[in-house]
Every structure is written in structure tokens, then in C-alpha cells.
């Protein structure tokens, strides 16, 4: 690590170092006399961190009049960007335009101040309105003046960046920074501290930096006290607890609206589920508690802590309670993005280590979210604010070490986006927003989703993003961004070294987003979600097609899925079909599917890829020592990718209201089957001896025809004559292959 990225005693002048040591010695004596005594913040003097420009700020004790006095020892460069709430590392990024307001903070007018400087090598005082610095401390800041001579003998109580701190020192600094933030103007002292804490040249998991962040956000209280205060104002209606795989959860079918509904143990115990149809299960993919969410479960199933009716009328939140959190949050979140940018050009093996190395930092963010609704709002508004992201992306980088570092990271990000696999949809669907050739990000959240895909859904990042779902605005932004990246999922799964784990993590996120019917329908209408899902699934399967060998291979020009390929054996398609089945469980979405001829046509094109796959040939000449294991992949694929969606659709066709839609599906079945018979060159209902020696067990088109005909006749009041094929020669041709399955099944059952 370069010297200008580290903060060490070598960066201070000899005189400053002596004052620091004297102050530390004096503090030790004071603590021995009265460890529990209160601190008079008006008399505290401290040294701010030195950045790459060689600038160190010393805030001295306030004079008797209460006016804040500040001195700044300036090296090669001034604090040109010190007034920005997004003051960047080592002043290497200077904004062209004024920085956007910190999310969720009201605009405040800054007071003017004057500065004086006697010698170039001495301190230069600055004020909030001058653009060269700021008076800092516990004073009001209005009309503050700086006097280098008056502070010449100030004794700092600590040096920021040293390894030995007392808790009182951190508390003092946090209180002073909180005072600065509460004034509503520029925050140069906080910016200087953030220069060190969020320096991308410093490891992101530095425990001392993480602890400092906790203390700063606490604003002069201990972190534990701050958590209790913030939670006392929490009044959320939804639980939103996120759990990882292999955690016990509950599902109540009596209370559930979505079949994917699940609740945590505590909410289940506190709710009334007596005589309900529920089960306890071990989560395989991870999940989140839906208690309090009326779009997923009925209100009578909510526990005593959640739901609109259980919200308590609490006191209004003090305006300055989250002042530091709001000021620090943009750079806090951007630091995590910088970590992924920095390691984006590494190998897949290093990606896992990259995700692991930021785990403590991400856990700190999760802890902030867990403080409750008001802190969560600070985080989500920062994540979805385009102005915050625009500032970080458009601010030019200076020719300094950290400026070059940030520029390199920005180039790595742009290169990663350009190199990320793009879908190749049919020509008529290239204009769909979610199937575009390039990805464009306008918020921090959108880039976080990109890195989630790029780094194969790291568990910590997934949990961090999911923990904020109780915020409805954030949930919609997250869902929209997820859909915009959705077509890249097949490529990520195909390239993964561990597709099974990756599949679980994809579903861990997607099931939380698509279980909400109104939100899923909105994505279908605005972003063509159903088109994106089916096209993505077709594109994945079209890469593993082989010629079908049923009947005469020389005349068979039908292509089916190769069940021996790794995509099939690893079930890489499972997240896509799981999501498709999830959205079809919503009646409004299923009806959109049934009314759209293009969607039905694409779906039946996909089903044709499964029709007649994995042909089995009877061996009579010699013993087969090892049976091929492709049969398991074939049966799993037909069940998950064909049968489950079929039953989801049929579940919404329970009476004659939608009889015309059932007839439409039956007509598509008959038409597609007729095309399939032509493609395999099966013209008459007879089989040669050679054809009798081969068979396939997979005929999803026949299954669809049988299931929808049965539903139409038994549930929807349609006569059988209205739905059977009108051409008399077609029925015998359609019956041959299902009968062959029955005949082939008997020897297998006999051997069992």
C-alpha cells in the first residue's frame, strides 16, 4: 500500500507529534482521576486525519464567548471540495457541479465566515461559506473566525488514525461531528474523517474503520445506546427477516395468498394458526418472512407485532437523530461498490474471496438496516436516488494517486458492463427494455444488482439487498432492476462452477420479488416480464439441442434437448422455470399469458424441445453394464419446466368464465402436435419392428392436451366433441406414443 493511502505518525510534523503525545499522556492522567466524568465538548481539541494533499485540521478549545476557533495546517493543496456532502477521497475528485443534497435531509442555508492567513506554511482558517475550509467544533458556526495565533498552544486530546483510543475519545469526536451535521451546512470535518475511513486503498474489512463508522453514526452516544433510541421510533408493519439456507421456517396454506409464502419461527409462534393447514420446513434456498405483507398472506395470519392494525402511535422522530447517518450514507454505500469494482477483473476463483472480504462491512450495513424503519429509509433513499449516483459517476478524477485509483476502478466497471454476456433475443423482441444489448445504471442500487449478477449472487450481498424489502418504494426499484438484468441469468448459470448453489441464491432473491401479485403484474405490463422469462429459457435450451432419433432418423428433422449436457444434469434451468411458475400462480398474470398469442406460441415452441427427448433403445444382444444417468435429468426437466407451469395455469380455469381461453390452449396443443408429427415423419399409426425397439417417456404436448381437455369437460362445461381434433386420422396418430409409454413401463415395473 502506498504511503499516501495510509495514515501514520510519519505524516505529522514533529511539533504536532509532540503535542499529540502530550495530550495522550494528559488524557491518561485525567482518566485515572475521574474515568466516569462528563466531557466538556467546548474544550476538546482534536486533529483530523491527514489526506493525500498533506492537509491536517486541528480544532481547538472554544473561547469563552462560545465562538468556534479552527486552525488548518495546509500542505500542497487546499480543501477544494470540502464543502461537498460527498467530499471524495484525498480531494482527488472535484465536482464540476454542486453536489446533490443528501437524501432525506432538508436544505439548510449556510452562514458565512471569514478566514485569515499570516504565513504560507502555517494554518489557514476557513468557514462554511468560503470554499476553502470550515470552522469546526461544537460552536454554532455562524460568523466564526479563525485565528492561528490563538490556537498555537492547543493540546489535542487524540490523533485520528492512531491504534490506541479510549471510548471517550470516539464519543467526543462523534458528538462534535453530530453538531456539525445538525447545523445543516457543509461538513468539512466529517468529510476529512471519511477521507480516511472510506479510502479505497484501505482494506474494506478494517475493523477499526468499521468501529469508527458505528461511533460516528451514533452521534455522541455509544452504538448500543443509539440502537435502542432508533428502535424506539420503529413502527414498521412488516417483518422482513431474511434467512439463509438450512434454516427452519413455516408455511401456512390457510393464511397464504401466494404458494411461496413463508414466515419465521417467532412470527409463527406469535400468530394464531390453530387448526390451520401449515407445515414446518428446512429452507433450501433461503427466504424472508412475509408476516405483515397483505399481498402475500391474509391479515388474520399476522403475528401480534406486525400488520397495519398493530402499528403503535409513536412520538415523531427528532430531526437531528440521523443527521450523521444521512451525511455519511452515500459514501458508505459507494465504498462497497468500489470494492467490487476494484476486483471485477479477477478470476472466478478470486470472486468468492472478494465477496468474503467485504462480509464484515456488509454486516455493518445489515445492522444499520435492522435498527428499523427510519434508518432503513435513509439507506433506501440513498440507493435509489439518481442524483447521488450521478455525482459519483460524473465527478472528474485528479492526477493524484487516489484520483488514478478511482479512475481505474471506473474503467473496470465500464469494461465489466461491456464484457458482460448479452442476450440474443429474436429480432422482433430486441426492442424490449429488459432484452437490450447494453446495461445502463442510474442509481447505486442498479450497480449493486449488476455486481450481484457478476459475482454470482454472493450470500452477504443478497441478504443485504433483501433486508430492505419492507420499504415498498425500494422493493419496486429492486424488482424493476432485477427484471432489467434477468436475461443475463442463463449466462451466469452456464459459466458458474457451482450452479446448484447459485440457483438457490437466485431463487432466494427472485421469490421475494415475484410473490407479490400486484408487483409481478406491473413488471409484466411495463417490462414484459413473461416474454423475458420464456425467451431466456428458450435461449438457454436452444444451445443444447440435438437431432431426435425417434422412428427413422434419416427423415426426422425434429430437434430435442440433449439430456447428457451439464446444463441439464446441474438443473441450470431451475431458477427460470421456478420464477415462471411463481408468477403464473397469480391469476392476473396467468390470464395475461393466456390472452397473448405470442406468449403461448413461444411457450409451445419450448415444449417442442422436450417432446420425444432422451430416446431409450432396448438392448437384446448383450448385457448393459452401466445404465445412462440422463433419464433423471429428463424426468426432472419435464416435471419442473412443463408440468408445474401447466398445473399453475389450470388452477385458474375452474369454471366457464374463461372457457374460450381453455379452448385456445387446446387448439394450440393440436396444432403443435400436428407439426411435431410431420417433423418426425410419422404418417400412419403403425410401427416397424425396429421402431418397436425404441421409446421416449417424454411427451409434454400430449400431457397438455389431455389435461386441458379434461379440465374443459369436467370443470368448464365444454362438450368433448367441441375440443377433440376434427380430423379423424389425427387421433390414432396421437394415441400411439402414449400407448408406447404404457407398454414400455410394464417391463420396468416387473423388474422392480
C-alpha positions in Angstrom: 0.0 0.0 0.0 1.3 3.5 -0.9 2.2 5.9 1.8 -0.5 8.5 0.8 -3.2 5.9 1.4 -2.1 5.3 5.0 -2.4 7.5 8.0 0.7 7.2 10.2 2.6 9.4 12.6 5.2 10.0 9.9 2.7 12.3 8.2 2.7 14.8 11.1 5.2 17.4 11.8 7.5 16.9 14.9 5.7 19.7 16.8 2.3 18.1 16.1 3.5 14.7 17.2 4.8 16.1 20.4 1.5 17.8 21.1 -0.3 14.6 20.4 1.8 12.6 22.8 1.5 15.3 25.5 -2.3 15.2 25.0 -2.5 11.5 25.2 -0.4 11.5 28.4 -2.6 14.2 29.9 -5.7 12.2 28.9 -4.3 9.1 30.7 -3.8 11.2 33.9 -7.3 12.7 33.6 -8.9 9.3 33.2 -7.1 8.0 36.3 -8.6 10.8 38.3 -12.2 10.5 37.0 -13.0 7.9 34.4 -16.7 8.5 34.5 -16.6 12.3 34.4 -18.5 14.1 31.7 -16.6 15.7 28.9 -16.9 19.4 28.2 -17.0 19.3 24.4 -16.4 23.0 24.2 -12.9 22.5 25.4 -12.0 19.5 23.3 -9.2 19.8 20.7 -8.5 17.2 18.1 -6.5 16.6 15.0 -8.4 15.5 11.9 -6.8 12.9 9.6 -4.2 13.9 7.1 -5.1 13.2 3.5 -3.0 12.9 0.3 -2.7 16.6 -0.1 -0.9 16.9 3.3 -3.8 18.7 5.0 -4.5 18.2 8.7 -7.1 20.1 10.6 -6.8 20.9 14.4 -9.9 22.0 16.2 -9.0 23.8 19.4 -11.0 24.7 22.5 -13.6 27.3 22.0 -13.1 30.7 23.6 -15.2 32.0 26.4 -17.5 33.7 24.1 -18.6 30.4 22.6 -17.2 31.1 19.1 -15.7 28.1 17.4 -12.0 28.5 16.6 -10.3 26.4 14.0 -6.8 26.1 12.5 -5.8 24.2 9.4 -2.3 23.2 8.6 -2.2 23.2 4.8 0.4 21.5 2.6 0.4 21.3 -1.2 -3.3 21.7 -1.8 -6.4 23.2 -0.1 -9.7 21.6 0.6 -11.2 22.5 -2.8 -14.1 20.1 -2.3 -14.5 20.3 1.5 -18.0 21.8 1.2 -19.5 18.9 -0.7 -21.5 16.4 1.3 -19.8 13.8 -0.9 -16.2 15.1 -0.4 -14.1 12.4 -2.1 -11.0 10.6 -1.0 -7.9 12.7 -0.7 -9.7 15.5 -2.5 -8.8 13.7 -5.8 -12.3 14.0 -7.2 -13.6 17.5 -7.6 -17.3 18.0 -8.7 -18.0 20.1 -11.7 -21.5 21.0 -10.5 -22.7 21.4 -6.9 -23.2 18.1 -5.1 -26.8 16.9 -4.8 -28.4 17.2 -1.5 -28.0 14.3 1.0 -31.2 12.2 0.7 -33.9 12.8 3.3 -32.3 16.0 4.5 -33.9 19.4 4.3 -31.9 22.1 2.6 -30.3 24.4 5.0 -28.7 27.8 4.5 -25.0 28.0 5.3 -23.7 31.0 7.2 -20.7 32.9 6.0 -17.4 33.2 7.8 -14.0 34.9 7.3 -10.6 33.4 7.2 -7.1 34.8 7.8 -3.7 33.5 7.0 -0.4 35.0 8.1 2.2 32.7 6.6 2.1 30.1 3.7 3.4 27.4 5.9 1.1 28.0 8.8 -2.6 27.2 9.3 -5.3 28.8 7.2 -8.7 29.2 8.9 -11.8 28.6 6.8 -15.5 28.9 7.2 -18.6 27.2 5.8 -19.3 29.8 3.1 -15.8 30.4 1.7 -15.0 27.3 -0.2 -11.5 26.9 1.4 -12.4 25.1 4.6 -14.8 25.4 7.5 -14.8 26.2 11.2 -15.5 23.0 13.1 -16.3 22.2 16.7 -19.3 22.5 19.0 -20.0 26.1 18.2 -22.8 27.4 16.1 -20.5 28.2 13.2 -22.3 31.5 12.3 -19.9 34.4 11.9 -17.0 32.2 13.1 -13.5 33.5 12.6 -10.2 31.7 12.7 -7.1 32.9 14.5 -3.9 30.8 14.0 -2.1 32.6 16.8 -4.8 31.9 19.4 -4.6 28.1 18.8 -0.8 27.8 18.7 -0.7 26.2 22.1 -3.8 23.9 21.8 -3.3 20.4 23.1 -5.1 17.8 21.0 -6.8 15.1 23.1 -6.1 12.4 20.5 -4.9 11.8 17.0 -7.3 10.2 14.5 -5.9 7.0 13.0 -3.8 6.0 16.0 -4.3 2.5 17.2 -4.9 3.4 20.9 -8.2 5.2 21.5 -10.3 5.4 24.6 -14.0 5.1 24.1 -14.4 8.6 25.4 -12.3 9.9 22.5 -14.5 8.3 19.9 -17.6 9.5 21.7 -16.2 13.1 21.8 -15.4 13.1 18.1 -18.9 11.7 17.2 -20.6 14.4 19.3 -18.6 17.1 17.5 -19.4 15.7 14.1 -23.0 15.3 15.0 -23.1 19.0 16.0 -21.5 19.9 12.7 -24.1 17.9 10.7 -27.0 19.3 12.7 -26.1 22.8 11.6 -27.4 21.9 8.1 -24.4 23.4 6.3 -21.2 21.9 4.8 -19.5 19.2 6.9 -15.7 19.6 6.2 -14.7 17.8 9.4 -16.8 14.8 8.7 -15.6 14.8 5.1 -12.0 14.8 6.4 -12.7 11.8 8.6 -14.4 10.0 5.8 -11.4 10.6 3.6 -9.6 8.0 5.7 -12.5 5.7 6.6 -13.6 5.2 3.0 -10.3 5.4 1.3 -10.5 2.6 -1.3 -6.8 1.9 -0.8 -7.5 0.7 2.7 -8.9 -2.8 3.1 -12.7 -2.6 3.4 -12.8 -5.0 6.3 -10.6 -2.9 8.5 -12.2 -3.5 11.9 -11.0 -0.2 13.4 -12.6 1.8 10.5 -15.9 -0.2 10.8 -16.0 0.5 14.5 -15.3 4.2 13.9 -18.3 4.3 11.5 -20.6 2.9 14.1 -19.5 5.5 16.6 -19.8 8.4 14.2 -23.3 7.4 13.2 -24.2 7.2 16.9 -23.6 10.9 17.1 -22.1 11.2 20.6 -23.8 8.2 22.1 -22.5 4.7 22.4 -23.5 2.5 19.5 -25.6 0.3 21.8 -27.5 3.4 23.2 -28.0 4.7 19.6 -29.6 1.4 18.5 -32.0 1.4 21.4 -33.1 5.0 20.7 -33.5 4.4 16.9 -35.5 1.3 17.5 -37.8 3.1 19.9 -39.1 5.1 17.0 -39.5 2.0 14.8 -43.1 1.4 13.6 -42.8 -1.0 10.7 -45.7 -3.1 9.7 -43.7 -5.9 8.0 -41.3 -8.4 9.5 -38.9 -8.9 6.5 -36.5 -11.1 8.4 -34.1 -12.7 5.9 -32.7 -16.2 6.5 -30.0 -18.2 4.6 -30.3 -21.9 3.5 -30.8 -24.7 6.1 -32.9 -22.6 8.4 -36.3 -23.8 9.8 -39.3 -21.7 8.7 -43.1 -22.2 8.4 -45.7 -22.1 5.6 -49.4 -21.8 6.4 -51.6 -22.6 3.4 -54.6 -21.4 5.2 -53.2 -17.9 5.6 -51.1 -17.8 2.4 -52.2 -16.0 -0.7 -49.0 -16.9 -2.7 -47.9 -20.6 -2.6 -44.4 -19.3 -1.8 -45.5 -17.6 1.4 -43.3 -18.3 4.4 -42.9 -16.9 7.9 -40.1 -17.0 10.5 -40.4 -19.0 13.7 -41.1 -16.0 16.0 -43.9 -14.7 13.9 -45.5 -18.1 13.6 -45.4 -18.6 17.4 -46.9 -15.2 18.0 -49.7 -15.7 15.4 -52.8 -17.7 15.6 -52.6 -20.8 13.3 -54.7 -23.2 15.3 -56.3 -25.8 13.1 -54.6 -24.3 10.1 -53.0 -26.2 7.2 -49.4 -25.4 7.9 -46.0 -27.2 7.8 -42.5 -26.6 9.2 -39.7 -27.0 6.6 -36.0 -26.7 6.3 -35.3 -23.9 3.8 -33.1 -25.0 0.9 -32.6 -21.7 -0.9 -33.1 -19.2 1.9 -36.1 -16.8 2.3 -37.7 -13.9 4.0 -40.6 -13.6 6.5 -43.8 -12.4 4.9 -45.6 -11.5 8.1 -47.3 -8.2 7.8 -47.4 -8.2 3.9 -51.0 -8.2 2.8 -50.0 -9.0 -0.8 -48.6 -12.4 0.2 -50.7 -13.6 3.2 -54.0 -12.8 4.9 -54.1 -10.3 7.7 -55.6 -12.8 10.1 -52.4 -14.8 10.0 -50.2 -11.9 11.1 -48.5 -12.0 14.4 -49.1 -9.6 17.3 -46.1 -7.4 16.2 -46.9 -6.8 12.6 -49.6 -5.6 10.3 -51.2 -2.2 9.9 -53.5 -2.7 12.8 -50.6 -3.5 15.1 -48.7 -0.3 14.4 -48.2 1.9 17.5 -48.6 5.7 17.6 -45.0 6.7 18.4 -43.5 10.1 19.0 -42.2 12.0 15.9 -38.6 11.3 15.1 -36.2 14.2 16.2 -34.8 16.0 13.1 -31.2 15.6 14.1 -31.3 11.9 15.3 -30.0 10.6 12.0 -28.0 13.7 10.9 -24.7 11.9 10.6 -26.2 8.8 9.1 -27.7 10.8 6.3 -24.5 12.7 5.6 -22.3 9.6 5.7 -24.6 7.1 3.9 -23.8 8.0 0.2 -20.1 7.4 0.6 -20.6 4.4 2.9 -22.6 2.6 0.2 -20.3 3.8 -2.6 -17.3 2.4 -0.7 -18.8 -1.1 -1.1 -19.3 -0.5 -4.8 -15.7 0.5 -5.1 -14.7 -2.8 -3.5 -16.5 -4.8 -6.3 -15.2 -2.5 -9.0 -11.6 -3.0 -7.8 -11.8 -6.8 -8.0 -14.0 -7.1 -11.1 -11.2 -8.1 -13.4 -10.1 -11.1 -11.3 -10.7 -14.7 -12.0 -13.8 -16.6 -10.8 -11.9 -18.2 -8.0 -11.0 -14.8 -6.6 -14.6 -13.6 -6.8 -15.5 -15.8 -3.8 -12.7 -14.2 -1.8 -13.8 -10.7 -2.9 -17.3 -11.4 -1.5 -15.9 -12.9 1.7 -13.5 -10.0 2.3 -16.4 -7.4 2.5 -18.6 -9.6 4.7 -17.9 -7.5 7.9 -18.6 -4.3 6.0 -21.9 -5.6 4.6 -22.9 -7.0 8.0 -22.4 -3.5 9.4 -24.9 -2.2 6.8 -27.3 -5.0 7.6 -27.0 -4.0 11.3 -27.9 -0.4 10.3 -31.0 -1.7 8.4 -32.0 -3.8 11.4 -32.3 -0.7 13.5 -35.8 -0.2 12.0 -37.8 1.7 9.5 -36.3 5.2 10.0 -32.7 4.1 9.4 -33.8 1.8 6.6 -35.4 4.8 4.9 -32.0 6.7 5.0 -30.4 3.7 3.2 -33.0 3.1 0.6 -33.4 6.7 -0.4 -29.7 6.9 -1.0 -29.7 3.7 -3.0 -32.5 4.8 -5.4 -31.5 8.4 -5.7 -30.2 9.1 -9.3 -28.5 12.3 -8.2 -26.2 10.5 -5.7 -25.1 8.1 -8.4 -24.7 10.8 -11.0 -22.4 12.8 -8.7 -20.0 9.8 -8.2 -20.0 8.9 -11.9 -19.5 12.4 -13.4 -17.1 13.9 -11.0 -13.7 14.1 -12.7 -10.6 12.5 -11.1 -7.5 14.5 -10.5 -4.0 13.3 -11.4 -3.2 12.0 -7.9 -2.7 8.5 -6.6 -6.3 8.1 -5.4 -7.6 10.0 -8.4 -5.9 7.5 -10.6 -7.2 4.7 -8.4 -10.8 5.9 -8.7 -10.4 6.4 -12.5 -9.1 2.9 -12.9 -12.0 1.5 -10.9 -14.5 3.4 -13.0 -12.9 2.0 -16.2 -13.0 -1.5 -14.7 -16.7 -1.0 -14.0 -17.4 0.2 -17.6 -15.3 -2.7 -19.0 -17.2 -5.2 -16.8 -20.5 -3.9 -18.1 -19.4 -4.1 -21.7 -18.0 -7.6 -21.4 -21.0 -9.0 -19.5 -22.8 -11.5 -21.7 -25.8 -10.1 -23.6 -28.9 -12.0 -24.6 -29.6 -12.6 -28.3 -33.4 -12.5 -28.5 -35.5 -12.9 -31.7 -35.4 -9.9 -33.9 -39.0 -8.9 -33.1 -38.2 -8.6 -29.4 -34.9 -6.7 -29.5 -36.7 -3.5 -28.6 -37.9 -4.8 -25.2 -36.2 -2.8 -22.4 -35.1 -5.9 -20.5 -33.6 -7.5 -23.6 -31.3 -4.7 -24.7 -27.7 -5.2 -25.7 -26.3 -2.9 -23.1 -26.9 -2.2 -19.4 -27.3 1.4 -18.2 -27.3 2.1 -14.5 -28.5 5.4 -13.0 -28.6 4.5 -9.2 -26.4 2.8 -6.7 -28.9 0.1 -6.4 -28.7 -0.8 -10.1 -25.0 -1.1 -9.9 -25.3 -3.3 -6.8 -27.6 -5.6 -8.8 -25.1 -5.8 -11.6 -22.3 -6.8 -9.2 -24.7 -9.3 -7.6 -25.0 -11.0 -11.1 -21.3 -10.6 -11.9 -20.1 -12.1 -8.6 -22.7 -14.9 -8.8 -25.1 -13.7 -6.1 -22.8 -13.6 -3.0 -24.8 -14.5 0.1 -23.8 -11.4 2.1 -24.8 -9.1 -0.7 -28.1 -10.9 -1.4 -29.0 -10.7 2.3 -28.1 -7.0 2.4 -30.3 -6.2 -0.5 -33.2 -8.3 0.7 -33.2 -6.9 4.2 -34.5 -3.6 3.0 -37.6 -5.1 1.2 -40.1 -3.9 3.8 -39.6 -0.4 2.2 -42.2 -0.6 -0.7 -40.5 2.0 -2.9 -37.2 0.2 -2.6 -38.9 -3.1 -3.3 -40.3 -1.8 -6.6 -37.0 -0.3 -7.6 -35.2 -3.6 -6.8 -37.7 -5.7 -8.7 -37.5 -3.4 -11.7 -33.7 -3.5 -11.7 -33.7 -7.3 -11.3 -36.0 -7.7 -14.3 -33.8 -5.5 -16.4 -30.8 -7.8 -15.6 -32.9 -11.0 -15.8 -32.0 -12.1 -19.3 -28.3 -12.5 -18.1 -29.2 -15.2 -15.6 -28.8 -18.1 -18.1 -25.2 -17.0 -19.0 -24.3 -16.6 -15.3 -25.6 -20.1 -14.6 -23.9 -21.7 -17.5 -20.5 -20.2 -16.6 -20.8 -21.0 -12.9 -18.5 -23.5 -11.2 -21.2 -24.2 -8.6 -24.6 -23.9 -10.4 -26.5 -25.7 -7.6 -25.6 -23.1 -5.0 -26.0 -20.3 -7.5 -29.5 -21.5 -8.4 -30.6 -21.4 -4.8 -29.3 -17.9 -4.3 -31.0 -16.6 -7.5 -34.3 -18.1 -6.3 -33.7 -16.7 -2.8 -33.9 -13.3 -4.3 -36.4 -13.7 -7.1 -39.1 -15.5 -5.0 -39.2 -12.4 -2.7 -39.8 -10.1 -5.6 -42.3 -12.1 -7.8 -44.5 -13.4 -4.9 -46.3 -10.0 -4.8 -49.1 -10.3 -7.4 -49.6 -6.5 -8.0 -45.8 -6.0 -8.4 -45.4 -9.0 -10.7 -48.3 -7.9 -12.8 -46.7 -4.4 -13.0 -43.5 -5.9 -14.3 -45.4 -8.0 -16.8 -47.2 -5.0 -18.2 -44.3 -2.5 -18.1 -41.2 -4.6 -18.7 -42.7 -7.7 -20.5 -41.6 -10.0 -17.7 -43.3 -13.1 -19.2 -41.6 -12.5 -22.6 -38.3 -12.1 -20.9 -38.7 -15.3 -18.9 -39.7 -17.5 -21.8 -37.2 -16.1 -24.2 -34.4 -16.5 -21.6 -35.4 -20.2 -21.0 -35.6 -20.8 -24.8 -32.2 -19.3 -25.4 -30.6 -21.4 -22.7 -32.1 -24.7 -24.0 -31.6 -23.9 -27.7 -27.8 -24.2 -27.1 -28.0 -27.9 -26.2 -30.3 -29.2 -29.0 -29.6 -32.5 -30.9 -31.5 -34.3 -33.6 -34.3 -36.5 -32.5 -33.8 -40.3 -33.3 -37.4 -41.4 -32.9 -38.7 -43.6 -35.8 -36.5 -43.0 -38.9 -33.6 -40.7 -38.0 -32.9 -40.0 -41.7 -36.4 -38.5 -42.1 -36.6 -37.0 -38.6 -35.8 -33.3 -38.6 -37.1 -32.6 -35.1 -34.6 -31.3 -32.5 -34.8 -32.0 -28.8 -32.8 -31.2 -25.7 -29.6 -33.2 -25.1 -30.1 -34.6 -21.6 -26.5 -35.6 -21.2 -25.3 -32.0 -21.2 -24.2 -30.3 -18.0 -26.9 -27.7 -18.1 -29.5 -30.5 -17.7 -27.6 -32.5 -15.1 -26.9 -29.4 -13.0 -30.5 -28.2 -13.4 -29.3 -24.8 -14.5 -32.8 -24.1 -15.9 -34.4 -24.4 -12.5 -34.3 -20.8 -11.4 -36.0 -19.7 -14.6 -38.8 -22.3 -14.5 -39.3 -21.7 -10.8 -39.8 -18.0 -11.4 -42.1 -18.6 -14.3 -44.2 -21.0 -12.2 -44.2 -18.4 -9.3 -45.6 -15.6 -11.5 -48.2 -17.9 -13.1 -49.5 -18.7 -9.6 -51.0 -15.2 -9.7 -54.3 -15.3 -11.6 -54.0 -11.9 -13.1 -50.6 -12.8 -14.6 -51.8 -16.2 -15.8 -54.7 -14.5 -17.6 -52.2 -12.2 -19.4 -50.3 -15.2 -20.5 -53.5 -17.0 -21.8 -54.7 -13.9 -23.7 -51.4 -13.3 -25.5 -51.0 -15.4 -28.6 -47.3 -14.6 -29.0 -46.5 -15.8 -25.4 -48.5 -19.1 -26.0 -46.7 -19.7 -29.3 -43.3 -19.2 -27.7 -44.2 -21.5 -24.8 -45.3 -24.3 -27.1 -42.1 -23.9 -29.1 -40.2 -24.5 -25.9 -42.4 -27.6 -25.1 -41.5 -29.0 -28.5 -37.8 -29.1 -27.4 -38.9 -31.6 -24.7 -41.2 -33.7 -26.9 -39.7 -37.1 -27.5 -36.3 -36.4 -25.8 -34.0 -38.9 -24.3 -34.9 -41.9 -26.5 -34.3 -45.3 -24.9 -33.2 -48.2 -27.1 -33.8 -51.8 -26.0 -30.6 -53.9 -26.0 -31.1 -57.6 -26.8 -27.7 -58.7 -27.9 -25.5 -58.0 -24.9 -25.7 -57.0 -21.3 -25.7 -53.3 -20.4 -23.2 -52.9 -17.6 -23.9 -49.2 -16.8 -27.2 -47.5 -17.4 -27.0 -43.9 -18.6 -27.9 -41.4 -15.9 -29.6 -39.0 -18.3 -33.0 -40.3 -17.5 -33.1 -38.5 -14.2 -32.3 -35.1 -15.9 -35.1 -35.8 -18.5 -37.8 -36.6 -16.0 -36.8 -33.7 -13.7 -36.9 -31.3 -16.6 -40.3 -32.3 -17.9 -41.7 -32.2 -14.4 -40.3 -28.8 -13.4 -40.3 -27.0 -16.8 -43.5 -28.4 -18.2 -45.9 -30.0 -15.7 -45.6 -27.4 -12.9 -46.5 -24.4 -15.1 -49.3 -26.4 -16.6 -50.9 -27.1 -13.3 -50.5 -23.4 -12.3 -52.4 -22.3 -15.4 -55.1 -24.9 -15.0 -55.7 -23.9 -11.3 -57.1 -20.6 -12.6 -59.6 -22.3 -15.0 -62.2 -23.6 -12.6 -65.5 -22.6 -14.3 -66.9 -21.5 -17.7 -65.8 -17.9 -17.3 -62.6 -18.5 -19.2 -63.8 -21.3 -21.4 -62.6 -19.5 -24.5 -59.1 -19.4 -23.1 -59.1 -23.2 -22.4 -60.3 -23.8 -26.0 -57.4 -21.6 -27.3 -54.8 -23.7 -25.4 -56.3 -26.9 -26.7 -56.2 -25.6 -30.3 -52.5 -24.7 -29.8 -51.9 -28.2 -28.5 -53.5 -29.9 -31.5 -51.8 -27.6 -34.0 -48.3 -28.0 -32.4 -48.8 -31.8 -32.2 -49.7 -31.9 -35.9 -46.4 -30.0 -36.7 -44.5 -32.4 -34.5 -45.8 -35.5 -36.2 -44.8 -34.0 -39.5 -41.3 -33.2 -38.2 -40.7 -36.8 -37.1 -42.2 -38.1 -40.3 -44.9 -40.2 -38.5 -47.7 -40.5 -41.1 -49.5 -43.7 -40.1 -50.4 -45.5 -36.9 -48.1 -48.4 -37.4 -44.7 -49.3 -36.1 -42.0 -51.4 -37.6 -40.0 -53.9 -35.6 -37.1 -51.6 -35.5 -39.3 -48.7 -34.2 -40.7 -51.0 -31.5 -37.2 -51.3 -30.0 -37.0 -47.6 -29.1 -39.2 -45.4 -27.0 -39.3 -42.0 -25.2 -41.1 -41.3 -22.0 -41.4 -37.6 -22.5 -44.4 -36.1 -24.4 -45.4 -32.9 -22.7 -47.6 -31.8 -25.7 -49.7 -34.9 -25.1 -49.9 -34.1 -21.4 -51.1 -30.6 -22.1 -53.8 -31.7 -24.5 -55.0 -34.4 -22.1 -55.0 -32.1 -19.0 -56.8 -29.2 -20.7 -59.4 -31.4 -22.4 -60.1 -33.0 -19.0 -60.4 -29.6 -17.3 -62.6 -28.2 -20.1 -65.0 -31.1 -19.9 -65.2 -31.7 -16.2 -65.0 -28.1 -14.8 -65.9 -25.7 -17.5 -69.0 -27.2 -19.1 -67.5 -27.8 -22.6 -68.6 -30.9 -24.5 -65.9 -33.4 -25.6 -66.9 -33.1 -29.3 -66.0 -29.4 -29.1 -62.4 -29.9 -28.1 -61.3 -33.1 -29.8 -59.4 -32.9 -33.1 -61.8 -32.6 -36.1 -59.5 -34.6 -38.4 -60.3 -38.3 -38.0 -56.8 -39.6 -38.9 -55.1 -37.5 -36.3 -56.4 -39.2 -33.1 -54.9 -42.6 -33.9 -51.5 -40.9 -34.6 -51.8 -39.0 -31.3 -52.5 -42.2 -29.3 -49.5 -44.3 -30.5 -46.8 -42.6 -28.3 -48.7 -42.5 -25.0 -49.6 -46.2 -25.5 -45.9 -47.0 -26.2 -45.1 -45.4 -22.8 -47.6 -47.7 -21.1 -46.2 -50.7 -22.8 -42.6 -49.8 -22.0 -43.4 -49.2 -18.4 -44.6 -52.7 -17.7 -41.2 -54.5 -18.1 -39.6 -51.8 -15.8 -42.3 -52.4 -13.1 -41.8 -56.1 -13.5 -38.1 -55.8 -12.9 -38.7 -53.7 -9.8 
